[in-house]
Amino acid sequence: MRTTNQARAAANRDSLCMLLAAGFFAAYFVAPANVGFGQSAILQFETELTSLDLMGGPFPIPLASDPGNLLGDSINGFGFVDSEVLISLSSQRSTNPGPASLGTACAFEGGPAAAGGGAGGDGGGCGGGADPQPIDPMELDGQPFFVDSFFDVFFDITVTDVDSRPGRDFAGQPDMASVTLTDNGPANMSTFYTRIFDQAAPNFGLIPPPEADPYIGHFDIEIPLGGDINGNGENDKIKFTLAAHSVGGQNRTFIILPDGTVVDNFDSAAFLEGAIIDESSDPPFTIGFLDPDTGLPDPTVFGGPTTASSKLRNGVFPEPASLGLLVIGALLWAATRRRF
């Protein structure tokens, strides 16, 4: 036989359990599921390029010394050398790896007008830097989103002389030499596009971008070459001013880790514009090729496998079925307690 105090304690437990059940119910079925009543959802993904192996060629790059223009097509003493090019991330190096290539992707419910001035490309987070709010994937399923995605890329570039013609060697280097320039960047690469929210897809189908919306970077990255190629007494630099990097639509695979991180493997292609610069001349060169029909980098000319990771910073509400089980379990526990 229970004492009066035991009965009161049991009743208190029952009341607490009922309150918890009601709280679970209200949290999902009564309280607004996304950022707030009357507000559109803003999703924030922390992203990283973890591997990048772009290769191709040969491309004519002005790295031979030819002050007298004996080669016939030199520009102000810079001779062109057919070269193969490999670009990888600085963080991939096994010895003394360089900085990580990090980024952010912001997805704004409702299309471009919803983004306002709070996109992620300014480095200040999404939605003006406010903390990401929990979302309900079921509520957002099928809704249009405007996505602003960017990376700060640190890269190594290896240029290899594959030109068998006489006199077309890298200045001060033996025939068929390779030169590697490390820790270049950051190259800020960004893209903007519209996607439909898919609750069943990795990253809800919002990232990575479609192939038709490549990452574009406009920048001035100058890399000292440590010598005077054209013999005019000025040390020269290699400069990159434009890059386009497209995510291939084929051969994509996704791995979802236990902590929610999504690892995405895909083929990609790139196109770069640059020049060899000194104080008196800037002979240009290009790496890769832009398809005139699509305007996109041609993966058969310069491309390769790429891996990126992403993690959603917003909390995700449990599915209604999970919440229903919690409510039912709490009610059953309360009913069981009343028997004793």
N, C-alpha and C positions, 0 to 999 in steps of 0.2 A: 504494500500500500504506500503510495507516494505521500510525502509530507506536503504541507501547504507551500513551503519554500520551494520544494522540488517542482511542484505544479506551476508555481509562478515563473521559475527559471525556464521550464519547458515552454510556457506560453510566450515568454520573451524571445526565446530562440525561434519559435514559430513566426512571431511577428517580424523579426529581423529577416528571416528567410523570405517571407512574403514581400517585404520591402525590396529585397535584392531582386527578386523575380520581377516586380513591377518596374524597378530601375532598368533592368535589362530590356524589358519590353519598351519602355519609354525611350531609351537611348536609340533604338532602331526605328520603331514605328511612329514615334511622336516627334523627337528632336530632328532637325534637319541634318541630313547625312553628310553634306559637303561643307564648304568653308563657312557658310552662314546663310541665313535666310535672305533670299534675293540676290545672292552673290554667285558668280560663276566659279567653277573649280579651276585651280591652278596647280599643276603637277610639276614637281622638280625632281630631276634625275641627276645624281652625281655620276660622271662618266670618266672613263680613262681608256686611251689607246694603249694596249698592252703589247702588241706586236705589229710590225709593218715591214713588209719586204717587197718593195717596188723595184723592178729591174727591167732593163731594156736597152736598146741601141742596135747599131751604133748611131750616135748623134755627133755632128760636127761642133766641137767646142774649141774656142780660140785660146789654146794653151801652149802653142809652139812659138818659139822665138824666130821671127823672120823680119828683121829691120829693113832689109833690102827688097822685100816682096819677091823673093826668088821662087816662092811657091805659086805665085800668080793670082791667088785669091785672098791674100792677107789684107788686114785692115790696120793701118798705122803700126805695122810691125808685129801684129798678132796673127799667127798662122793657125788654121783650123786642123784639129786632129780628130779623126773618127774615134769615138770613145763609147764604151759601155758604162752604164750608170746604175748604181745600187743605192737606194735610200732606205734606211732603217731608223728605228727610234733609238735615241741616245740611251734610253733606259734598258734596251735589250742587250747592251754589251755585257759580256760575262766578267770582264775585268773593269773595275772602276766605272760602274754604270752611271749614266748621266741623269738629269732630272726627268721625272715622270711627265707624261703628256696628259694633262688633266683637262676636264671640261665640265660643262653643265648643259642640260637640255631642259627647257621650260615649255610646258604645254598648257595653252590657254583655251578653256572651253568657249566655244562660240565663234571662232575664226579670228582673223587678224585684228579686228577692231577691239577685241577683248585684251590684247597684249598691252596696248597703251605704250608707256615708256618704260615698263618694268621687265623687259626681256632679259634673258641671262647673258647676252653677249657683252654687257657692260661689266661683267665680273661681280656684280652686286647682288646676285641671287635673283629669284623670280618674284614678280609682283612687288617690286620695290624693297626687296629684302625681308619681307615678313616671313615668319616661320610657316613652313608648309602645313596645311590643315588636312585632317583625315578625309578620305574619300570613300564613296560607295560605288564599286565598279558596276554593279547592276543598274544603278541609277544613271550612270554615264554611258552605258553601252549604246553604241550607235550615234553618239553625239559628235559633231565636228570639232576639231581642235586645231589651233594654230601653234606650230612648234618652232621654237628658236633654239638652235643647237650650236655650240661652239666648242672648240678645243684650242689650247695653247700647245703647239707641237714643238718638241725639241728633237732634232734629227741629226744623224750622221750621213754623210754622202761619200761614196767611194766612186772615183772616176778611173777607168782603166783604158789605157791606150791599146786599141786594136787595129791601128792604122799601119799597114805594111809599106806605105809609100815613103820614099826617102825624104828626110827632112821634117817629117811630120811626127815629132816626138814631143812630149812635155818638156818645157824649158828646164834645163839642168838635170833631166832624168834620162835613164837609159831607155832604149826601145822597149815597148810593151810594159811600161811601168804602171803602177797603181798608186793613186794618192787618195788618202782618206782624211776628211775634214770632220771633226767631231764637235758635238755639243753646240749645234747651230740653232738659233731661235731665241725666244719663242716665235713661231709663226702662228698668228691668230687666224684660225679657219672657222668660218661660220656658214650656216645655211638656214633657210626659212621655208616652211612648207605647211600644207594643210593635210591632216589625216583624220580618219574616222576611228573613234575609240572602240576597241574590241576587247571585251572583258576576258575572252578566252585566249588571247594571244600574249606571247612574251612582251613585256613592256607595254601591254595593251595596244600593240601595233603602232605606237607613237614614234619609237626610235628602234633602229637606225632609220635615216631618211630613205626615201625611194631613190632609185638610180637616177631619175630625171632631175633631182635637186641636189647637185654636188656641193660639197664644201668649197667655198671660195675664200682665198686670202689675198689681200692687197697689202704689201708691206715692203720694207727696204731692209733686207738682211744682208749685211756685208761681211765677208769672210776673208781675212788677210791671207794671201798666198805666200808671204814670206820671201818675195823676190821680185825682180824686175824682168818681166817676160819680154817686152818689146825693145829693151835696151835704151830707153830714154831717161834713165836715171831716177825713175819713180817706182816705188814698190806698188804692186798691183793687188787688187782684190777681186773676188768673185761676188757678184750681187744677184740676189733673187728678188723679183718685184711682184710676181703674180704666180699663184698656184691654184689649180682646180683638182679636187679629189672626189671621185664618185664612188659610191658604194654599189657594187654589182648586185643585180637582182637574182642572179643564179648562185647555186652552191652555198646558200646561207644555212647555218646550223645554229641552234640556241641550246645552251645548257643553263638550267636554273639551279643555283646552289642553295643549300639549306637556309642560308641567311637572307635569301631573296635576291642576291646578286645575279644578274643575267650576263652570261658570257656568250658573245656573238662572234662567230667566225664567218668571213665572207671574202670574196674576191673584190679587189678594187683597182681603179686605174687613176692615173694622174697626168697632169700637164703642167710644166713650169716654164716661165720666162725669166731670163737673166741676162747678165752681161759681165764681161771682164772690164774692170774700171781702173783708170788712173786719172791724173789731172788733165790729160789732154784728149783721151778718146775712150769710148765705151762700146767695143764691138759686141753685138748681141748674140744670143744663142737661145735655143729652146730644147727642152727635154720632153719627149712625148709628142702626141699629136691629137688635135681636136677634130673629131669627125664632123665634116661640114654639114652632114644631114641632120645630126642630132645635137651638135654643139657640145658634146660630151667627150671626155678623154677616151681614147681608143685603148682598151685593155690589151690588145694584141701588140701594141707598140711599147707601152710602159705601164706595167701593172704587177699585181701579185697578191698573195694572201695577206689578210689583215684580221686582227682580233681586237675587239673592244669589250669593255665591261661596263655595266650600269647598275645603279641601285636607286630605287625610288625612296625619296626622303619623306613623303607623305605616309601617314598611317593608313591602313586599309581596314574598313569595317568588316567584321565577320559576315559570312553569308547568312541570310535569313534562317536557313535550316539549322545552322550552328547556334544561332541565338534562340531559336525555338527549343532546341534540345536543352540549352541552359535553363530556360524558363520552366520547361516540363520537369527537368531534374530537380530544380529548386522546389517546385510544388510537391513533387512526390516525396522529397526528403521531409518537407513540413508535415505532410499527411502521415508519414511513417512515425514521426516524433510524437504525434498526438495519440498514438496507440499505447504509449508507455508513460 
